[in-house]
């Protein structure tokens, strides 16, 4: 997927036409899943992992395993783009991000085919993860969030069965009271994919 196409879709997320915004979201989600799961990352099809993953809100009969679980694509944008998308989308509620993490975010819900998490940095000159991403790559598909029932169990499975090393040695706090950990997984294009395992607040196992 050409980066200029991704940039066009990101720009369309602030279009006044909700149909264009939804189409852009679907394009970004499809591009992210192809980049991270086409011909690689067999863990997304592992039956034990699927048991730990939360199902998609409206799973499609016969869908690929990656479309059977609840995935959200994280899009990193500059603060000015963040503001435009936020206003065009009706100013949805901002997530509660732990104060030690240099990020702002909100979720855009377009249905099972297009949910996105829009992320930016509080300090463009800082050393936070989003600021570093923007400095290195510019605006783009930054991560895929995989919702799981138990982040420790999912982390252990990916570590032991698929030799993926978590970025953090222990689960950490995420936005809105979630518990998270991250992996850098191989991507179809040769570029690493950042995967965030997310356990919802007060999730029961």
PEHUTA-V829469 format. One line per field, one symbol per residue. psi: psi as a letter, one per 30 degrees, with the letter a starting at -180 (. if undefined). burial: + if it has 24 or more other ideal C-beta (glycine too) atoms within 12 Angstrom, else -. Layout:
psi->???
burial->???
//
This chain:
psi->kkffeeeeeeeffgkfjfeeeeeeeeeeeeeeeeefgjgliffffkeeeeffkklleikkkgllefgfljkkkkjklleeeeeeeeefgghlkkljkkffkilkllkkjglffgkljkklkfjfgagleeeeeeeefakajelkkjklfjeeeeeeeeeefghkkkekflklkakhglklllkjlklfgfkkkkkjkkklkhkk.
burial->+----++-++++++------++-++++++++++++++--++-++----++-+++-+--------+++++++++++++++-++-+++-++-----+-+---++++++++-+--++++++++++-----++++-++--+-+++++++++++++++++-++---+-+-++---++-++--++++++-+++----+++++++++-----
//
